[in-house]
Amino acid sequence: MRIACGVCSIGLGHATRTLPIIRWLLDEGHEVDIISHGRALELLKRELEEHGKNVGFVDLPDYPLRYPEHREEFFPRVVLGLPRMASSLIEEHRRYLALHRKNHYRLVLSDNRYGVFEAHTPSFLITHQLRILNPWRVRLLEELTQVYTAFIAKYFTGVLVPDFEERGMTGIMSHDLRFVPRDKVFYIGPITSLRRRDVAEDVDLFITISGPEPQRTIFERMVLSQLDDLDGLNYYVSLGVPGGRGDGERVLSYLSTEERETLMSRSRVVLSRSGYSTVMDLFFLGKRAFLVPTPGQPEQEYIAHVLDRRGWAHTQDQEHLRLREGYETALRTHGFPRHGWTMEDTIQRVKEIVGEHLE
């Protein structure tokens, strides 16, 4: 069966969390065309190149969202950019339909690509943002975003939420829904591309730099300027930029998936953004986390504070970043709990939901 898989290109988290589902489909003998853009598309090409002709790649730009340097600029920029985003979504859907007519897909999976669907073909949206947060946490605005999500959900067979239905890590973003039809929402459990490795925890702190520009570079500069404060600790920094400015010893330009999961498994504390895909990785690895949300991204700030309140992680705002202090506080947290949930459980849940459409 030929399947279309749309993947949002804002950051790399959407790409990494769809990888296990794509691999499952390929292992089942299906052909998968991945529709993405930029670094996300390049990552998926690298990770799936061994599948040869069974996987195809389509470069289709998605939403023209660039994150500002200052958090107070984020919401005005989003509001002013809504007409352009709406136009790009319509164009995305038009171009996808042309691709669909050409390739006759029988199933569509779409990770935050709202224009990648076909009304008469089983189409499933993957997202954890059914309620979109705003910087001022105005509840009325957040509730109204559910109306938008409910409108979008009409065009999809179902919405797959990568979280638990009870005591989920995304909190109100995907729970306690009022307007989104409940029979459209399926909680599939967290997703990760990483495996916990059975190695000694001989690294005190692993710092991973990620996220959209310009905040990624700002975060990198702040971290590198405070490395002297980590004197006496065994630490590593991953810049996440191939061919970047690493020293090859403590500061590494880029890590493969295997190198990344090994270093994370070896680490007592992981410092990272609080993007949800990274949080799911930390959940499966059972790590203590030091989370620094990307300024101006309310969902990252919200998730970080939810986990901080539970004692699962420690969080600091980027503008008040103190590496040594944050590491020592994170070391005293409970860390992510060991639920016994596995990626096999998540894939089994996906099978139960979409399996009838794969026959």
N, C-alpha and C positions, 0 to 999 in steps of 0.2 A: 504494500500500500504506500502511496506517495503522500507525505505529510508536510505541511508548511509550519514553520516555527518562527514567529516574529520575536525579536529580542531588542528591548530598549537599549540605546547606546549611551545614555547618560550615566557615566561611571562604568565600572566593570562588574558590579554586583549582579545585575540582571543576567549577564552572560555566564558568570560562574554558577549561579543557582539553577540555570536551565540545563547545564551540562549533564547532570546525572539523569534527567528525564530524557534528553536527546540520546545519550548513550544506551539507555534502556530500550528506546524505540529502535535504534540501529541494531542492537543485539538481538531484537526480536525479528529482524529481517526486513524492516521497513526502510524505505527511502525517505530521507529528511532534507528539505531545502530550508536553510537558515537565512532569515531576512533580518539584516542588521546594518550597522554602519560604524565607521571609525575604528577606534581601539577595541571595542567590543567584538566587532566582526573579525579583526585580526587575531584576537585571543582565541576565538572559537575555531578559526582556521588552523591555528597551531595545535590546539588540543585534539582536534578530530581528523587530522590529516591521514591517520592510519586507516580510516574507513573508506578511503578512495572514492570510487564512483557512487557509493550509496549515500553520500552526503554532498549537497550542493550549497553554494553561497551566493546570495543576492545582496548587492549593496543598495539599500534603500534608506536615504536619510530620514530621520524622524523629527523630533521637536526642537526648534531653534532656541534652546534655553541655555544662556550663559550666566553662571553665578557671579554676583558682584563681589567687589572687594570688601564692602562694608555691609553688615547684616541689615541695617535700616533701609538699604536700597533694594533688598530682595523682593519684598511684597509689591512695592510700586512697579518694579521692573516686570514682575509676573503679570500684574493687572494690565499694564500698558502693552504687554506682549500678547495678550489673549487673542486679539483679532488675527495676528500672524500665526499663532499656534493653531487656532481653529482652521485657518486656511491650509496649514501644513497637514493637519489631520485629514481634511477632505482630500487633499492631493495624495496623501499616503494611501487612503482607501481606494481612490481611483486607480492608482498604479498597482495596488495589490490585486484588484479585480482583474486587471489585464493579465497579470501573472497567473492568477487562478484559472482564468479561462484557457490559458495556454497549457498549463500543467495538470489540470483536473485533480486538484488535491481532494482527498476524501476526509481529511481531519486537519483542523487548524488549532495550534497552540500559540498563544500570544502573551509574552511577558511584558506588560505595560506598553504594548503597541496597540493602541485603541482603534486604529484604522485597519488592522490586519484581521479581517473576519470576512465570512461570506454567509449571507442570510440563510441559504439553503444547504449549508454544509456544517456538520458539528464543529463548533468553534468554542474554545475555552480560553478565558482570560486568566492569566496568573498575576495576582497582585495582592499586596498586604495593605494597600491604602484605599479602603472603601470610604473612609472619612478623611478628608484632607485637612491638615492642621494649618493654622496661620500664626505668624509671629506673636500676635497679641492675645492669642487663645480666646478669641471671641466665639463663644459657643454657637451663637445663631449662624454665623458664617460657616462654621464647621458642620453644623447639621444640614445646611443648604447644599454643601458639597455632596451629601448623600443623594440628593435629588439628581445631580449630574451623574453620579455613579449608577444610580438606578436606571437612568436613561440609557447609558452605555450598555448596561447589563442586558437590556432588552434584545440587543443584537447578538448576544453570546448564549450558547447553550448552558454554560455554567461559569462560575468564578471560582478558581482554585486559590485558596489562601494558604500560603506556606507558614502555618502556625497551628498551635493547638486551640481547640474550641474552648477549653477550660484553662484558666490561668495562662493565657497566651502572652507572648513577649511583646506583641504590638499594641496591647491595651485597647483604647477606644478607637484606634485607627481601623480595626477590623472586627470589633466586637460591639455588643449592645446596639445593634443597628435598628433604625426605625423605618427607613424608607426603601432600602435595598431589599428586594424579595428574598426571604430566607431560604426558599426552596432552590434558589439559584446559587447559594453560597456553600462551598464544600471546604472544610478545613482538612488539609492533607498532612500537616506536620511540617516541621522545619526541613530545609534542604541544604546540603553542603556538597562541595566537590572534594573536600579534604577528608583524609582518614587519620584517626589518632594512631600514632606510631608508638610502639612499646620501647621507649628510650628513656634514659635517665634525665631528670629535670636539672641539667647542669648549666642552663642559661638563666640569669636573673631576670633580664628584661629584653623582650623583642619589640622593636618599634617598627610599625609598618606605615608608610606614608602613602596615601591614596586620595582619590576623589577628583572632582572637576577643578579646572583652573578658573581663576587665579589662586583659589584658596589652597590647592595642593602645594604650590610653590611657597606660599606664605607660611604654611605649616612646616614645610621642610626647613626653611630658614630658622624658624623659632626653635625647632628640635635641635638642629646642628649647633646653634649658638649656646645651648645648655648642656652639651655632652660632657664638658669638664665637670659638671656637678655630679656625674655618675661615676666618678673616680672610685675604684675599688669593686665595682660591679662588673660582672660578665654580661655584656650587652651586645646587641646587633641592631642595625638600622637598615631597613629595606626601603629604597627610594621609589621603587616601582616604575623606573624609567629605563628601558633598555639603552645601553650605551651612555648612561648618565654619569654623574660626578662622584661615584663611589670610590673609596680608597682600596677596595678589594679585601679589606681586613674586617673592620668593624662596621663600616658604612658600605653597603652593597647596592649596586645600581639596580639590579633586577634579579628576582628569584623565579625559578621554574615552579610549577605546582608541587612537585616532589620536594624540592628544597624548602619551599615555604611551609609545607605541612610538617616537615621534619623539625625545622627551627621552632615552629609554634608548639609542637609536641614537647620539645626540650625546655620550653620556657616556663618559669614560675609565674610571670606576669606578661601579658601582651598589651601594648599600647597601640590603639588604633582609632580610626573614626568609628562612629556608632551607626554607620550604614547598616541596614538590616541584614544584608547578606553576610557581612563580617560578623555581626552578632550571632547569626546562625552557625557560622564556622566555630566561634568560641563556645557556643552551647554544646556542639557535638564533641569538641575537644575537652570540655570540662575545665576551662581555664579561669584563672583570676584575670580580670580585665581592668585596664585604665583607659577610659573612653573620652575622646575629645571631639565633640560634635562639630561638623562643618558649620561655621557661622552663617546664619540666615536660612538654615534648613530646619524648620520646626520639627519635622518628623525625627531627625537625628537627635535633636535636643530632648524631645519627649521620651524617646526610647531610652536614651542614656539616663535620664532622671528616674524613669520607672525602674530600671535595673539597679540604680544606686539605692533607691528607697528599699528595695528588696534585700539589699546586702549582697547582690550577685556581682556587682562591679563598682568601681569608683569613677566619678566623672569630674572633669574640670572644663570650664570654658576656655577656648583657645586664647583669648586675650589675657587670661590669668594663668597661663600654663607654667607649672613648676614641676619639672621632670622628677627630681629626687623626692620631693614631698608626695607627688602623686603615686610614684612607685611604692613608697613605704605604706601609704594608705591602702592601695589596692592589695598589697600583700596581706593585709589584715581582714579583707572581705571573705565571705564564704566561698566565692567563686560560683560558676554556673553549676547547678545541681546535676547529678547523674540520674537521669530519668530512666535509663535503660532503653530509650527510643533509638532506633537505628535508621539508617537511610533505606534499608530494606523495608522497614515499616512504612516509610513515606511512599516509596515506589509501589508497594502493595496497595496503598490507599489510592494512588493515581490509577492503578490498574482497575480497581473496583469502579471508579467513576467513568473513565473513558474507554474501558475495555470492550464494552458492547459495540463501540463505534470502530473498533479495530478488526472486527470479524468480516 
